[in-house]
Amino acid sequence: MVTDSNVDEKTAPSDNKPVSASSGTPSPTGRPQRNLPGTKDEGLYQWPQRPLESIESAFALREYLQSLIRQDPHNVDLIIALPTGQDEHAWLYEHLCQICLELNYLIVHLEPECTPEVCPEMRAEEWMYYCATHPTPRECCAIDYLTHTLDGASALLNNVKFFPSRICVPEGSVKNFQSIARRLYRIFAHAYFHHRDIFDAFEAETSLYDRFLKLSRSRKLITDKLIIIPSLNNDDDSVATGARQIMSRQERTSCAQRAKLFNGTLVNI
Amino acid sequence: MHQFQSFTPSQPPTAAEYAFPSVLQFLQSEWRRFERDRNEWDIEKSEMKARIAFLEGEKRGVDNSKIDLMKRVKMLEFALRQERSKYVEAKDDNSVGVPAQGQQPLAQGVTPSHVNTKIQNRMSTYGQNMTQVSPTSATPGLDPLGRAKSREFLRICLQEISYLTASVPQSIASAMPPAPTRLVRNESDRRAAAAAGGRNRKSDYFPATQTTSGLPPPLNRASSVPLSTLQSFGKGRPTANSPPAPIIDEAEDATLRQFTVPQSAAQPASNRNTKGSEEPTRTETIVKPAPLVTTNMTKPPTEKMDSEKDSSDDTDSVDEEPVTVVHSPLSGDDWHAKLQRAGQQLSLQSKPKKASKSEDDVQLTKDVQDKFNISPERLNKMVKEWDKTKQDGVGSQRSMRKKKAKDSALLGELANLTVNEAETDMGTRTGDSATDEPARWRPKIALKRHLDTVRSIAFHPTKKAILSGSEDGTMKFWNLEAALGDSRKPAGSELDPIHTYRGHTKGITAVALSADQNKCFSASLDRTVRAYGLVPMNKETYARLDPSLNLSTFVGHTDAVWDIRLFPLSISSSQLLGSISADGTVKIWDTETKGSPLKSSWSYHGSDASSATASTGPKQRPVPTGLDFCPTDLKKMVVSYSNSVIKLFDIETGKDILTFKSNETYDGTTGTQINKVICHPTLPVVVSGHEDRYIRFFDLKSGACSYSMLTHLDAVSSLDIDPAGLVLCSGGHDASVRLWDIASTQRTCLQEFTGHRRKGSEGVCAVQYHPTMPELLATGGADSIVKIYTRC
């Protein structure tokens, strides 16, 4: 087969870049940082974590973030801590992208249960939300609101007009983070107040809400008065009692809201 | 090119020593080249044959329509003679219709400008005759009787004509007017019109339309004639047996008017006789430019029919210009180019024929040219247009025979026909352009909405739409119609997917799209394959979520599913889908059944379980890494394995048929595995892309490696062969996309470009040609972007 490769080298035309013999994989360990087709579950992403400085690709921050999350999704403080020497906004941007990505999976879990019949309106506690992805904000049902919001956030984060680079974020685009975070929060809120089982299971698996909340609070993305989900403790008992309280309160408020639905529902866009 | 290449490999043997493998290889490559050449020649031959058949058909069609028209001329002449005698009698005997008679002397004057007024009057005379004279029977019995007779005769004539001219109803409809119109014109008018025609492109094609500006009333009446005639075609049968309804009157009157135009012109002055008798014939000639007038109308057919009805019902209406003016040729330039080609040959053919046929025809042509100041070129052009009439005419005739359709239906079908023609024309053109090799691919659109590596893409087989599956767990469907249509839009413009499919709980590894079923499929690391309904192309991005889109989930794999492939054909409402998984199995699913979708499943050693258990344990069992169905042998599929082996399986039985000799560089690790395997669309060739940067070609029959080449700086991740089977596109984790000329023996690299930015050790993850539009190529990469390339 040596002849074959030689033939190829020889016949490689001028418009073809000569194929060098050295492997293009820069991985120092020799193990390429990719999942080859056929990789088994336990083999996925099984490459050693590298320090951020040694990652050379254009997606260094994202790779670093994803590797942190894969390592331990529940170590939220480590995950949201700004790596030294990195742009704060760029780090925030990557986090929001990653949260959008993972929220996809929350919606997948919600979809069978959160149907237009069950949740005809996008509500969370006593709040009702209008979907802002439309030219004029509309009263979408919950699942539509969730998907639209997530699609809209992904579109905004991927929009080169606002976020032309992954290295730094233009000053003018920083304010978008707040609106994105505010809306993403509602997805959590709806799941929490209306699909608590799913929310809890998802949270136990990913700690996504915890991460999101800590990130948003530390970066002042969401004001405290908008935070309606009671703080989650790892203590199971308090969570359970908290949930019970919430449920009863929710029932009360929903009854009350039904009464005053048309004369002053708390509406938020 | 081929010649040249064929000689280069023949030199090394003379210089080097003859080694058995090299000789063998040389012979093999030579044989392959000959095979390929022969294949190409065959294709060329069949193309030529098709072309010949097409041209012959065209010629035959033109001949037929010419004969038809000659018949019609004969008939019209006969009818004319009959009518003339009738009219003379009627004029002598009938004293009714005083106003008409009062004007008749005028009409018989030599000045042609009066002819039309005369016709007009005569029409009214006839109308009166029919409604008043016959019932009162104040006139001698002979007159009504004779009239009734002639009426009957004319009706038969009309039927005949409607049948014969069914092939060219459109043309007659719009082209008849010119004859009478020209008659009324005096010499200077004509010249002006011709001059204007030279300037104006429209009038160049449609001499008649030029005259519609500042129309005198007679012209309006004249132009209404053919329309009512056309109408009578559609209703020809029923009217023949029913009592004369107003519409029939219209139709007959109209026809009568046609008949009488030349006659009345000829009657008063004998020196006009020759010209007069030629009139009908001449109209035939002028028929030629007509088809575009009517067939290419942008108005909907029904609307057009309405306007025609209106105009024919209301003969005094002056609003008839629109009918003749409504022409906006929607045909593209390519269509014209083709017409011109066909027309040149046609005019070459038809001209000598005419000459040989009779001297009259020659004179006719000359006459027409003289009369209308038409240059020979213009005549040619008319002939070219005529070519189209014929095609449309054939269509209408067919529809006439099929069912005595309502006029609108007929026109509708005609409209469809034209559209189809345009489409096929486009198809051949794109086919042609595909053979023009040097066109370079240029990025056109970047689809940036995914949040992580795009692992797989799939074009819609016929539409400009693409499906993309990403590591972020979503599959997005993009409508590229608008973005590709608008050439002014910059490449970086933002495009939103029309739908985002969610359902997997882990990253998506592969997507597939079935237009027949209107479904799409995605495979994921979460061990499932999901089927969704395809959203319509006009769906809005933020429309309501349709829960019925979630069709089914294929559960059965016990580890990550790494690739899926749809069977190339859907047979009798069953569409097979093959999937491979890290659990070591290949599974075939029937995506249409309501019950258990899983049809069969087998592991490395095929369905033969005994040998599977006898060999290695499940731990060491090689894992499938790629699969493809063989378009050249639909009973089989190829599966590549992590030990760099490609196996050929029988789809039905799952039997292991053949093991390819593909693992020459396998070193026992996944670093040398096969990442992708595809089958050539037309040849029994299998192509594999390897982790160790090789691309290898295998013979499907023998399993022998026919060619092996180092292609990328990093692992080859994806492969696709263009629909014509001449170019291989490969994407690598070195972030580059390369195109390889697999039609030549040397498999040179035609083009290389950086496709995507790297993330981790990944670069380009998916490459895909559009299956039916050779001008589209797409790549998906680790930078979460799908890029669409075009070439032109």
Boltz contact constraints between the chains, C-beta under 6 A:
constraints:
  - contact:
      token1: [A, 1]
      token2: [B, 664]
      max_distance: 6.0
  - contact:
      token1: [A, 1]
      token2: [B, 708]
      max_distance: 6.0
  - contact:
      token1: [A, 4]
      token2: [B, 708]
      max_distance: 6.0
  - contact:
      token1: [A, 5]
      token2: [B, 710]
      max_distance: 6.0
  - contact:
      token1: [A, 8]
      token2: [B, 709]
      max_distance: 6.0
  - contact:
      token1: [A, 8]
      token2: [B, 710]
      max_distance: 6.0
  - contact:
      token1: [A, 11]
      token2: [B, 746]
      max_distance: 6.0
  - contact:
      token1: [A, 13]
      token2: [B, 748]
      max_distance: 6.0
  - contact:
      token1: [A, 16]
      token2: [B, 749]
      max_distance: 6.0
  - contact:
      token1: [A, 19]
      token2: [B, 710]
      max_distance: 6.0
  - contact:
      token1: [A, 24]
      token2: [B, 713]
      max_distance: 6.0
  - contact:
      token1: [A, 24]
      token2: [B, 714]
      max_distance: 6.0
  - contact:
      token1: [A, 24]
      token2: [B, 734]
      max_distance: 6.0
  - contact:
      token1: [A, 25]
      token2: [B, 714]
      max_distance: 6.0
  - contact:
      token1: [A, 25]
      token2: [B, 761]
      max_distance: 6.0
  - contact:
      token1: [A, 27]
      token2: [B, 761]
      max_distance: 6.0
  - contact:
      token1: [A, 32]
      token2: [B, 761]
      max_distance: 6.0
  - contact:
      token1: [A, 33]
      token2: [B, 760]
      max_distance: 6.0
  - contact:
      token1: [A, 33]
      token2: [B, 761]
      max_distance: 6.0
  - contact:
      token1: [A, 34]
      token2: [B, 760]
      max_distance: 6.0
  - contact:
      token1: [A, 34]
      token2: [B, 761]
      max_distance: 6.0
  - contact:
      token1: [A, 34]
      token2: [B, 762]
      max_distance: 6.0
  - contact:
      token1: [A, 36]
      token2: [B, 670]
      max_distance: 6.0
  - contact:
      token1: [A, 37]
      token2: [B, 562]
      max_distance: 6.0
  - contact:
      token1: [A, 37]
      token2: [B, 625]
      max_distance: 6.0
  - contact:
      token1: [A, 37]
      token2: [B, 675]
      max_distance: 6.0
  - contact:
      token1: [A, 38]
      token2: [B, 562]
      max_distance: 6.0
  - contact:
      token1: [A, 38]
      token2: [B, 582]
      max_distance: 6.0
  - contact:
      token1: [A, 38]
      token2: [B, 623]
      max_distance: 6.0
  - contact:
      token1: [A, 38]
      token2: [B, 625]
      max_distance: 6.0
  - contact:
      token1: [A, 38]
      token2: [B, 642]
      max_distance: 6.0
  - contact:
      token1: [A, 40]
      token2: [B, 559]
      max_distance: 6.0
  - contact:
      token1: [A, 40]
      token2: [B, 582]
      max_distance: 6.0
  - contact:
      token1: [A, 41]
      token2: [B, 559]
      max_distance: 6.0
  - contact:
      token1: [A, 41]
      token2: [B, 560]
      max_distance: 6.0
  - contact:
      token1: [A, 57]
      token2: [B, 758]
      max_distance: 6.0
  - contact:
      token1: [A, 57]
      token2: [B, 759]
      max_distance: 6.0
  - contact:
      token1: [A, 58]
      token2: [B, 757]
      max_distance: 6.0
  - contact:
      token1: [A, 59]
      token2: [B, 759]
      max_distance: 6.0
  - contact:
      token1: [A, 63]
      token2: [B, 760]
      max_distance: 6.0
  - contact:
      token1: [A, 97]
      token2: [B, 451]
      max_distance: 6.0
  - contact:
      token1: [A, 100]
      token2: [B, 451]
      max_distance: 6.0
  - contact:
      token1: [A, 101]
      token2: [B, 451]
      max_distance: 6.0
  - contact:
      token1: [A, 101]
      token2: [B, 472]
      max_distance: 6.0
  - contact:
      token1: [A, 104]
      token2: [B, 473]
      max_distance: 6.0
  - contact:
      token1: [A, 104]
      token2: [B, 474]
      max_distance: 6.0
  - contact:
      token1: [A, 104]
      token2: [B, 502]
      max_distance: 6.0
  - contact:
      token1: [A, 105]
      token2: [B, 473]
      max_distance: 6.0
  - contact:
      token1: [A, 105]
      token2: [B, 505]
      max_distance: 6.0
  - contact:
      token1: [A, 107]
      token2: [B, 502]
      max_distance: 6.0
  - contact:
      token1: [A, 108]
      token2: [B, 502]
      max_distance: 6.0
  - contact:
      token1: [A, 108]
      token2: [B, 503]
      max_distance: 6.0
  - contact:
      token1: [A, 108]
      token2: [B, 505]
      max_distance: 6.0
  - contact:
      token1: [A, 133]
      token2: [B, 542]
      max_distance: 6.0
  - contact:
      token1: [A, 143]
      token2: [B, 545]
      max_distance: 6.0
  - contact:
      token1: [A, 144]
      token2: [B, 544]
      max_distance: 6.0
  - contact:
      token1: [A, 144]
      token2: [B, 545]
      max_distance: 6.0
  - contact:
      token1: [A, 147]
      token2: [B, 545]
      max_distance: 6.0
  - contact:
      token1: [A, 148]
      token2: [B, 542]
      max_distance: 6.0
  - contact:
      token1: [A, 151]
      token2: [B, 500]
      max_distance: 6.0
  - contact:
      token1: [A, 154]
      token2: [B, 449]
      max_distance: 6.0
  - contact:
      token1: [A, 154]
      token2: [B, 451]
      max_distance: 6.0
  - contact:
      token1: [A, 155]
      token2: [B, 449]
      max_distance: 6.0
  - contact:
      token1: [A, 155]
      token2: [B, 496]
      max_distance: 6.0
  - contact:
      token1: [A, 158]
      token2: [B, 448]
      max_distance: 6.0
  - contact:
      token1: [A, 158]
      token2: [B, 449]
      max_distance: 6.0
